[in-house]
Amino acid sequence: MTRNLIGWLQAAPLALVLMGFLVAPIIMIVIVSFWGSTEYSIYPAFQFDNYSYLFASSVVWRVFGATFKYAAIVWVLTLGIGFTVAYFLAFHVRSLTWQIALFLLCTIPFWTSNIIRMISWIPFLGRNGIANQTLISWGVIDEPLEWLLYSDFSVILAFVHLYTLFMVVPIFNTMMRIDHSLLEAARDAGATGFQTLVNVIIPLTKPGIMIGTIFVVTLVMGDFITVRFMSGSQRANVGRLISNDIGLLQYPSAAATAVVLLCTVLLVIGILLRFVNIRKEL
């Protein structure tokens, strides 16, 4: 009994912090999502008008579709890049010193603000930017490519640049835990490099892949600044929809959209967790 009481007392400070700064704000957002609003005021109520508008609006459905599109494309690209980088660091770099050095090299861009790293693409991809001028000077194109900037391409490129490390870190961490004797056993059994990759490395790396997937998908679905700047305000996602409602002081509508987004993200995470038990990784 005393041991259980001590355990509860030790967990109480963290529980209070989580209740005050995580659970309570979410509950408040859910409550406000049922309130009503006019052009000039917000009034407490219990109505489903905000949710009715969300699910009946074709614009909202298109915005959610665009959000899932960004999340899916960025996930595929970050997974490919992240797995390749992690595989190289874990299995081709033999020295621990070089592994640490190269891994830290990957983190150098993250020493600056996300916004600065994102905006740095604008002069590079612009109509008169470095990319277009280089391609023209090489004779690859005759006139600047308009789709390099303020398009889905630039949005996805910025997302991949910003969030690839969130895929590299958990995959690399998982690969470093793989017993190399398993790889030697696979080679001794006559397995090719590709067979070893598919049947040994990838299954053992699933927890890291899932953790990276959760990071990337949740970050992309909630990010609105990147979409705003890199699309030139010509594209939108759910985060941008919430930001616009807040800017118009339509807090109940913004809260309802946030609740739907939160439920969607939790549903995606729940589906991902059905494929692998990441508790072994944590």
Helices and strands as residue ranges (DSSP letters): H 2-18, I 19-23, H 24-32, E 36-37, E 42-43, H 49-56, H 58-87, I 88-92, H 96-107, G 108-111, H 114-119, H 121-125, H 130-137, G 146-148, H 152-163, H 165-176, H 180-188, H 193-196, I 197-201, H 202-222, H 225-230, H 238-247, H 251-273, G 278-280
